[in-house]
């Protein structure tokens, strides 16, 4: 009986993936429930089993910031990722247009087993005179959010720049886009400085996300996620499940035996975010390595 149930689950997942190309009539093709990310199957949201891998841009003999991966590299990687049994790719940052063009072509050629992806929105950390306070990054980050959202929808031109993707993003890959994971590993001093500089910012009432009784750094993170949801809905009439990239350094658990005390001085706890007005939902994401 257990084997039959497992087989049935696999068949359901395969059927959902096949229907992805026909989801254009549903403005929110992906959502969340209490335990899973979910996919709209034409009538309801059904849990989706994620099997994912990270994907960077570096190739041997280059630095990561050179962003030298080619269409041939991506095509080969997609084939190998799919053959290994994965169904999702996680991006840390915006890739060059060639990634999105190649992914779209690959998925159209493999309609029964497309590769979905999570778009990461990179939180800049090298700005002039940065005071290691998250609130000082708001303007830069919101521009990054607008660029990433529009690029995924094939509606952005980004002028040439050093160390970051640019070009004409004219391939709409939103049908393959399951969610956003914004940010990076935020450092404890960025959290502590934000909390010290903005002690009154403990409440955020957004259009889609809200949070009360929080640390100022937490309200900042929620405000940026809400900004992304607002932007995608206003510009493209849709939303995706959203998360903030975090790591064990910022988990809300006390670690009394931690040798490096700097690893246990700050936290970002998003477990109390009110998502009742966010139809696509929120999920929690941690790096562990």
DOZA-921565 format. One line per field, with one value per atom (N, C-alpha, C): residue in three letters; x, y, z. Coordinates in steps of 0.05 Angstrom, whole numbers. Layout:
BEGIN
r	c(ALA;...)
east	c(X;...)
north	c(Y;...)
up	c(Z;...)
This chain:
BEGIN
r	c(UNK;UNK;UNK;UNK;UNK;UNK;UNK;UNK;UNK;UNK;UNK;UNK;UNK;UNK;UNK;UNK;UNK;UNK;UNK;UNK;UNK;UNK;UNK;UNK;UNK;UNK;UNK;UNK;UNK;UNK;UNK;UNK;UNK;UNK;UNK;UNK;UNK;UNK;UNK;UNK;UNK;UNK;UNK;UNK;UNK;UNK;UNK;UNK;UNK;UNK;UNK;UNK;UNK;UNK;UNK;UNK;UNK;UNK;UNK;UNK;UNK;UNK;UNK;UNK;UNK;UNK;UNK;UNK;UNK;UNK;UNK;UNK;UNK;UNK;UNK;UNK;UNK;UNK;UNK;UNK;UNK;UNK;UNK;UNK;UNK;UNK;UNK;UNK;UNK;UNK;UNK;UNK;UNK;UNK;UNK;UNK;UNK;UNK;UNK;UNK;UNK;UNK;UNK;UNK;UNK;UNK;UNK;UNK;UNK;UNK;UNK;UNK;UNK;UNK;UNK;UNK;UNK;UNK;UNK;UNK;UNK;UNK;UNK;UNK;UNK;UNK;UNK;UNK;UNK;UNK;UNK;UNK;UNK;UNK;UNK;UNK;UNK;UNK;UNK;UNK;UNK;UNK;UNK;UNK;UNK;UNK;UNK;UNK;UNK;UNK;UNK;UNK;UNK;UNK;UNK;UNK;UNK;UNK;UNK;UNK;UNK;UNK;UNK;UNK;UNK;UNK;UNK;UNK;UNK;UNK;UNK;UNK;UNK;UNK;UNK;UNK;UNK;UNK;UNK;UNK;UNK;UNK;UNK;UNK;UNK;UNK;UNK;UNK;UNK;UNK;UNK;UNK;UNK;UNK;UNK;UNK;UNK;UNK;UNK;UNK;UNK;UNK;UNK;UNK;UNK;UNK;UNK;UNK;UNK;UNK;UNK;UNK;UNK;UNK;UNK;UNK;UNK;UNK;UNK;UNK;UNK;UNK;UNK;UNK;UNK;UNK;UNK;UNK;UNK;UNK;UNK;UNK;UNK;UNK;UNK;UNK;UNK;UNK;UNK;UNK;UNK;UNK;UNK;UNK;UNK;UNK;UNK;UNK;UNK;UNK;UNK;UNK;UNK;UNK;UNK;UNK;UNK;UNK;UNK;UNK;UNK;UNK;UNK;UNK;UNK;UNK;UNK;UNK;UNK;UNK;UNK;UNK;UNK;UNK;UNK;UNK;UNK;UNK;UNK;UNK;UNK;UNK;UNK;UNK;UNK;UNK;UNK;UNK;UNK;UNK;UNK;UNK;UNK;UNK;UNK;UNK;UNK;UNK;UNK;UNK;UNK;UNK;UNK;UNK;UNK;UNK;UNK;UNK;UNK;UNK;UNK;UNK;UNK;UNK;UNK;UNK;UNK;UNK;UNK;UNK;UNK;UNK;UNK;UNK;UNK;UNK;UNK;UNK;UNK;UNK;UNK;UNK;UNK;UNK;UNK;UNK;UNK;UNK;UNK;UNK;UNK;UNK;UNK;UNK;UNK;UNK;UNK;UNK;UNK;UNK;UNK;UNK;UNK;UNK;UNK;UNK;UNK;UNK;UNK;UNK;UNK;UNK;UNK;UNK;UNK;UNK;UNK;UNK;UNK;UNK;UNK;UNK;UNK;UNK;UNK;UNK;UNK;UNK;UNK;UNK;UNK;UNK;UNK;UNK;UNK;UNK;UNK;UNK;UNK;UNK;UNK;UNK;UNK;UNK;UNK;UNK;UNK;UNK;UNK;UNK;UNK;UNK;UNK;UNK;UNK;UNK;UNK;UNK;UNK;UNK;UNK;UNK;UNK;UNK;UNK;UNK;UNK;UNK;UNK;UNK;UNK;UNK;UNK;UNK;UNK;UNK;UNK;UNK;UNK;UNK;UNK;UNK;UNK;UNK;UNK;UNK;UNK;UNK;UNK;UNK;UNK;UNK;UNK;UNK;UNK;UNK;UNK;UNK;UNK;UNK;UNK;UNK;UNK;UNK;UNK;UNK;UNK;UNK;UNK;UNK;UNK;UNK;UNK;UNK;UNK;UNK;UNK;UNK;UNK;UNK;UNK;UNK;UNK;UNK;UNK;UNK;UNK;UNK;UNK;UNK;UNK;UNK;UNK;UNK;UNK;UNK;UNK;UNK;UNK;UNK;UNK;UNK;UNK;UNK;UNK;UNK;UNK;UNK;UNK;UNK;UNK;UNK;UNK;UNK;UNK;UNK;UNK;UNK;UNK;UNK;UNK;UNK;UNK;UNK;UNK;UNK;UNK;UNK;UNK;UNK;UNK;UNK;UNK;UNK;UNK;UNK;UNK;UNK;UNK;UNK;UNK;UNK;UNK;UNK;UNK;UNK;UNK;UNK;UNK;UNK;UNK;UNK;UNK;UNK;UNK;UNK;UNK;UNK;UNK;UNK;UNK;UNK;UNK;UNK;UNK;UNK;UNK;UNK;UNK;UNK;UNK;UNK;UNK;UNK;UNK;UNK;UNK;UNK;UNK;UNK;UNK;UNK;UNK;UNK;UNK;UNK;UNK;UNK;UNK;UNK;UNK;UNK;UNK;UNK;UNK;UNK;UNK;UNK;UNK;UNK;UNK;UNK;UNK;UNK;UNK;UNK;UNK;UNK;UNK;UNK;UNK;UNK;UNK;UNK;UNK;UNK;UNK;UNK;UNK;UNK;UNK;UNK;UNK;UNK;UNK;UNK;UNK;UNK;UNK;UNK;UNK;UNK;UNK;UNK;UNK;UNK;UNK;UNK;UNK;UNK;UNK;UNK;UNK;UNK;UNK;UNK;UNK;UNK;UNK;UNK;UNK;UNK;UNK;UNK;UNK;UNK;UNK;UNK;UNK;UNK;UNK;UNK;UNK;UNK;UNK;UNK;UNK;UNK;UNK;UNK;UNK;UNK;UNK;UNK;UNK;UNK;UNK;UNK;UNK;UNK;UNK;UNK;UNK;UNK;UNK;UNK;UNK;UNK;UNK;UNK;UNK;UNK;UNK;UNK;UNK;UNK;UNK;UNK;UNK;UNK;UNK;UNK;UNK;UNK;UNK;UNK;UNK;UNK;UNK;UNK;UNK;UNK;UNK;UNK;UNK;UNK;UNK;UNK;UNK;UNK;UNK;UNK;UNK;UNK;UNK;UNK;UNK;UNK;UNK;UNK;UNK;UNK;UNK;UNK;UNK;UNK;UNK;UNK;UNK;UNK;UNK;UNK;UNK;UNK;UNK;UNK;UNK;UNK;UNK;UNK;UNK;UNK;UNK;UNK;UNK;UNK;UNK;UNK;UNK;UNK;UNK;UNK;UNK;UNK;UNK;UNK;UNK;UNK;UNK;UNK;UNK;UNK;UNK;UNK;UNK;UNK;UNK;UNK;UNK;UNK;UNK;UNK;UNK;UNK;UNK;UNK;UNK;UNK;UNK;UNK;UNK;UNK;UNK;UNK;UNK;UNK;UNK;UNK;UNK;UNK;UNK;UNK;UNK;UNK;UNK;UNK;UNK;UNK;UNK;UNK;UNK;UNK;UNK;UNK;UNK;UNK;UNK;UNK;UNK;UNK;UNK;UNK;UNK;UNK;UNK;UNK;UNK;UNK;UNK;UNK;UNK;UNK;UNK;UNK;UNK;UNK;UNK;UNK;UNK;UNK;UNK;UNK;UNK;UNK;UNK;UNK;UNK;UNK;UNK;UNK;UNK;UNK;UNK;UNK;UNK;UNK;UNK;UNK;UNK;UNK;UNK;UNK;UNK;UNK;UNK;UNK;UNK;UNK;UNK;UNK;UNK;UNK;UNK;UNK;UNK;UNK;UNK)
east	c(16;0;17;39;57;69;77;88;68;43;22;18;19;15;38;62;86;84;75;73;51;29;8;18;34;45;62;79;96;79;58;41;28;19;6;26;50;70;76;79;84;61;36;13;13;21;21;41;65;86;77;64;54;35;20;0;11;36;47;43;46;45;16;-4;-31;-42;-24;-32;-37;-35;-36;-62;-83;-109;-110;-92;-91;-69;-77;-57;-37;-43;-25;-19;-1;2;15;29;42;33;32;24;37;28;38;15;19;0;17;7;21;47;51;75;89;76;88;84;102;95;75;57;35;33;22;18;-11;-20;-48;-51;-70;-74;-98;-108;-132;-157;-157;-180;-173;-149;-141;-111;-101;-72;-65;-45;-37;-7;0;28;47;70;90;115;126;150;175;189;213;237;252;278;297;312;325;355;368;397;404;425;434;449;449;463;477;503;519;525;542;548;577;594;622;628;648;658;688;700;729;746;765;783;774;751;740;732;729;719;688;674;645;634;647;637;640;654;657;632;616;590;593;611;618;603;583;569;555;557;546;520;507;483;489;512;520;524;536;540;513;495;469;454;454;440;450;476;488;481;482;475;446;428;400;395;408;404;414;437;448;432;422;405;380;367;343;348;370;376;382;392;398;373;350;325;315;328;319;297;280;259;259;278;280;309;313;339;336;355;355;378;371;391;396;421;427;423;425;425;415;412;403;425;418;436;433;452;450;425;415;392;394;419;422;412;413;403;373;358;329;320;335;329;333;356;362;343;336;317;290;281;255;255;276;279;280;295;297;270;255;230;209;210;191;197;223;230;225;221;215;190;167;143;133;141;132;150;174;193;208;193;207;222;242;257;245;235;226;250;246;269;259;276;273;291;281;298;308;334;345;349;344;348;371;394;418;416;424;426;454;457;484;497;524;539;563;569;592;583;574;567;585;589;607;599;618;613;591;588;567;571;550;552;542;538;530;503;485;458;439;422;405;389;380;363;378;404;420;420;411;411;384;364;337;335;346;344;357;381;395;379;369;356;329;315;290;294;315;322;328;343;349;324;305;279;265;263;249;262;289;304;298;299;296;268;248;220;215;223;218;234;258;274;261;250;236;212;200;176;184;210;219;214;219;211;231;257;277;302;312;339;356;379;398;424;433;458;482;503;528;538;547;558;578;596;617;607;612;607;578;559;531;519;498;485;472;472;460;452;439;430;400;389;361;347;330;315;288;285;260;246;255;242;227;200;183;184;197;200;183;164;149;133;126;111;128;154;172;182;173;184;167;177;160;161;183;184;209;209;232;245;272;287;305;297;311;334;354;375;399;414;438;441;464;470;475;456;459;476;495;514;503;511;500;503;525;528;508;500;479;452;447;422;423;445;448;448;462;462;435;421;393;375;378;361;368;393;401;394;395;390;360;343;315;298;302;288;258;247;217;204;220;209;204;184;178;152;139;114;115;105;102;75;59;33;34;38;41;15;16;-7;-12;9;7;18;39;52;52;49;49;65;75;90;89;84;83;101;110;128;154;165;189;213;236;261;261;272;273;285;305;316;295;279;258;237;229;209;221;247;259;257;263;262;234;214;186;177;186;179;190;214;225;210;203;187;160;148;122;124;146;151;153;166;168;140;125;98;81;83;68;76;102;112;104;107;99;69;53;24;16;28;20;29;53;64;55;51;47;22;8;-17;-15;8;12;31;34;52;64;86;99;103;105;114;141;145;169;182;209;224;248;261;286;308;330;353;365;368;379;399;410;430;430;442;440;450;468;478;455;433;411;386;389;366;358;332;323;327;344;350;375;375;399;417;443;463;483;478;496;524;527;554;568;558;571;598;620;646;650;641;643;618;620;596;584;600;589;568;568;548;521;519;494;485;492;485;462;453;431;412;388;369;351;339;317;296;274;253;228;222;199;175;176;154;128;130;105;94;104;94;65;48;20;18;11;10;-19;-38;-66;-75;-61;-68;-50;-32;-14;-22;-37;-48;-27;-3;17;34;33;45;74;85;113;124;150;163;189;199;224;248;270;293;318;334;359;381;405;428;440;448;462;486;510;534;558)
north	c(-24;0;25;25;47;52;31;34;46;38;49;79;86;114;131;120;134;138;117;118;139;139;158;187;192;218;227;209;215;221;206;211;238;246;271;294;292;312;315;292;293;307;301;313;343;352;380;394;382;395;397;377;377;401;408;429;457;460;486;505;495;512;522;510;518;535;547;561;591;600;629;641;625;636;641;629;632;653;676;697;689;670;661;631;624;595;579;593;580;593;577;588;571;574;558;549;527;520;517;503;502;487;470;453;453;462;458;484;486;503;487;501;488;498;482;488;487;507;507;486;468;446;451;475;481;483;472;473;481;473;478;477;486;485;458;445;418;419;407;407;397;410;404;395;372;361;374;391;404;387;385;372;391;407;430;429;446;450;480;489;516;518;541;545;572;571;596;602;622;630;626;619;617;591;592;568;566;543;540;560;571;590;619;624;651;657;682;690;691;686;687;713;735;761;765;747;749;740;723;715;704;684;675;651;641;617;624;605;609;593;597;582;552;544;516;505;521;513;508;528;525;501;497;475;448;446;421;418;439;437;430;442;435;406;396;367;350;357;340;343;367;372;356;356;341;311;302;273;264;282;274;273;281;279;304;327;352;365;381;395;425;435;463;473;498;511;536;540;564;582;607;627;646;653;672;701;705;732;731;754;756;745;727;718;735;732;745;735;750;742;714;705;679;656;660;639;636;658;657;648;656;647;617;607;579;562;571;557;555;576;576;556;556;538;509;504;477;467;484;475;471;487;483;457;449;424;400;406;384;391;393;402;384;358;340;341;352;353;380;402;428;433;450;458;485;486;511;525;550;564;584;587;608;631;655;678;691;693;707;736;754;782;790;797;801;827;826;849;860;883;895;899;894;898;915;923;940;966;984;1011;1031;1054;1074;1081;1080;1089;1074;1048;1032;1030;1037;1037;1011;990;964;966;981;984;978;958;949;971;990;1012;1029;1029;1045;1032;1007;992;994;1007;1006;1015;1038;1048;1029;1019;1001;975;965;939;941;962;965;968;980;981;953;938;910;894;898;883;889;915;922;909;910;898;868;854;825;817;830;823;827;850;856;838;831;813;786;775;750;750;774;777;786;786;793;821;840;867;887;882;900;902;926;930;942;929;939;946;971;979;963;962;948;958;939;946;924;930;911;892;866;846;839;848;842;838;822;816;841;842;864;855;872;866;869;858;860;834;837;814;815;800;801;773;754;728;725;723;720;691;686;659;656;674;674;648;634;609;588;590;570;580;603;617;611;595;586;605;621;638;655;674;692;685;686;685;709;730;756;757;773;778;759;758;742;735;724;720;748;757;783;780;798;795;806;795;804;834;846;875;891;881;895;895;873;870;888;886;900;931;939;968;978;962;970;972;953;954;979;985;1008;1035;1037;1062;1068;1047;1050;1036;1044;1029;1030;1050;1053;1036;1026;1011;982;977;950;939;956;948;954;935;941;931;949;943;947;926;929;922;923;916;886;871;841;828;839;827;847;836;853;839;855;844;863;853;869;858;876;868;856;867;856;873;863;879;895;919;936;922;906;891;873;861;843;859;882;898;908;913;921;899;875;852;848;849;845;867;892;914;910;899;894;872;851;830;840;857;868;887;901;919;902;880;863;853;843;833;856;880;902;908;908;915;895;869;849;849;854;854;879;902;927;927;915;916;892;868;844;828;838;826;798;793;766;768;746;744;716;713;687;684;659;655;669;679;695;687;691;685;704;704;719;699;702;685;690;668;671;648;647;626;621;599;593;615;632;655;673;674;691;676;650;636;646;643;654;635;615;595;603;601;606;581;586;565;568;558;564;552;533;520;530;551;562;575;567;577;606;612;639;654;670;684;703;713;730;717;690;675;674;684;682;709;730;757;770;760;773;752;761;742;757;742;751;728;733;713;722;708;714;696;681;661;675;701;715;734;732;749;742;762;758;757;734;730;728;735;731;747;768;784;778;758;751;724;724;699;679;688;669;659;673;663;668;658;662;636;631;607;616;600;606;591;606;594;599;578;580;566;578;564;548;523;507;494;503;492;494)
up	c(0;0;0;15;16;-11;-26;-52;-71;-69;-86;-81;-55;-48;-59;-57;-67;-97;-111;-140;-147;-133;-138;-135;-114;-109;-133;-143;-166;-190;-195;-218;-216;-192;-188;-194;-183;-188;-218;-232;-261;-275;-267;-280;-276;-252;-247;-264;-267;-283;-312;-322;-350;-354;-334;-337;-334;-328;-323;-346;-370;-394;-398;-385;-389;-366;-350;-326;-330;-355;-360;-351;-350;-341;-311;-296;-267;-260;-250;-245;-223;-206;-185;-189;-207;-213;-190;-172;-149;-123;-102;-76;-54;-29;-7;10;24;46;71;91;117;116;95;94;67;46;19;2;-18;-40;-57;-70;-85;-113;-131;-159;-166;-181;-190;-212;-209;-228;-247;-246;-263;-246;-222;-205;-176;-167;-140;-138;-115;-109;-97;-109;-100;-91;-69;-60;-82;-83;-103;-89;-97;-85;-98;-83;-93;-91;-113;-114;-128;-113;-126;-122;-138;-137;-141;-129;-134;-161;-173;-198;-198;-199;-201;-230;-235;-262;-270;-251;-257;-272;-289;-303;-297;-300;-293;-308;-293;-305;-304;-291;-289;-260;-254;-228;-229;-207;-207;-219;-213;-222;-252;-266;-295;-310;-296;-308;-336;-339;-366;-376;-362;-371;-398;-417;-444;-447;-470;-476;-476;-487;-488;-460;-442;-414;-401;-404;-391;-402;-428;-441;-430;-428;-417;-388;-372;-344;-340;-355;-352;-358;-379;-386;-363;-351;-330;-304;-299;-275;-277;-300;-304;-302;-314;-314;-285;-268;-240;-223;-234;-220;-207;-212;-200;-217;-204;-219;-214;-198;-192;-191;-198;-197;-179;-162;-146;-155;-162;-170;-147;-142;-121;-130;-156;-166;-195;-207;-235;-253;-271;-292;-317;-336;-361;-376;-396;-411;-423;-429;-442;-424;-397;-380;-384;-384;-386;-414;-434;-462;-464;-453;-456;-439;-415;-399;-412;-424;-438;-461;-477;-499;-489;-468;-457;-447;-433;-422;-444;-464;-487;-501;-501;-514;-495;-470;-450;-434;-448;-434;-412;-413;-392;-367;-369;-347;-347;-345;-344;-318;-319;-295;-286;-262;-250;-237;-230;-217;-196;-176;-156;-163;-165;-172;-146;-144;-121;-128;-110;-114;-95;-107;-91;-75;-50;-32;-33;-46;-49;-22;-22;3;-1;-25;-30;-42;-24;-32;-18;-30;-18;11;29;57;70;64;76;106;122;151;164;148;157;173;161;171;148;151;129;117;134;124;103;104;85;57;55;30;15;27;16;-13;-19;-46;-66;-60;-78;-81;-59;-60;-76;-72;-87;-117;-125;-153;-163;-147;-154;-157;-138;-139;-165;-173;-197;-222;-222;-244;-247;-225;-225;-233;-221;-228;-257;-267;-296;-314;-306;-323;-325;-304;-304;-323;-325;-342;-371;-376;-403;-411;-392;-397;-384;-390;-378;-395;-398;-409;-387;-382;-362;-376;-375;-388;-378;-394;-385;-359;-342;-316;-308;-290;-282;-261;-265;-245;-240;-256;-253;-280;-281;-306;-318;-344;-359;-386;-401;-428;-431;-453;-459;-450;-430;-419;-433;-455;-470;-472;-456;-455;-429;-431;-408;-399;-376;-365;-339;-335;-310;-307;-328;-325;-311;-313;-300;-273;-265;-241;-217;-198;-175;-151;-148;-125;-124;-105;-100;-73;-73;-48;-48;-34;-36;-16;-23;-4;-6;16;19;48;55;84;96;111;125;150;154;176;202;224;250;255;246;252;235;212;196;210;224;240;265;279;305;300;279;273;264;249;240;265;283;307;324;326;343;331;304;291;286;288;283;304;329;351;350;337;337;315;297;274;281;298;306;295;278;266;236;220;191;182;171;160;130;115;87;72;46;30;30;32;31;56;68;91;114;138;162;184;203;225;249;273;297;318;336;358;348;327;315;320;315;315;289;290;266;241;245;221;209;226;215;200;211;196;170;169;143;123;131;112;102;120;112;93;98;81;52;50;23;9;23;10;1;18;11;-13;-14;-38;-63;-62;-86;-94;-75;-81;-93;-82;-93;-122;-126;-153;-174;-168;-187;-193;-172;-176;-192;-186;-200;-229;-234;-261;-278;-266;-281;-272;-253;-245;-233;-220;-208;-184;-170;-148;-148;-133;-129;-99;-89;-61;-57;-33;-29;-3;-2;22;23;46;50;55;41;45;73;88;115;119;143;150;180;189;218;236;226;242;252;236;244;253;259;268;296;303;329;352;349;370;385;411;428;426;423;421;443;467;490;487;470;467;442;429;406;414;402;409;400;376;365;373;394;405;385;365;345;328;328;313;327;351;366;378;363;374;360;338;323;311;304;292;273;255;239;239;253;257;241;220;203;209;230;236;243;251;260;238;214;193;186;184;177;146;136;107;97;114;108;83;76;53;29;31;10;-2;-24;-34;-43;-51;-59;-36;-13;11;14;37;45;54;49;60;73;91;105;92;89;75;91;95;109;92;91;81;104;98;118;104;112;99;117)
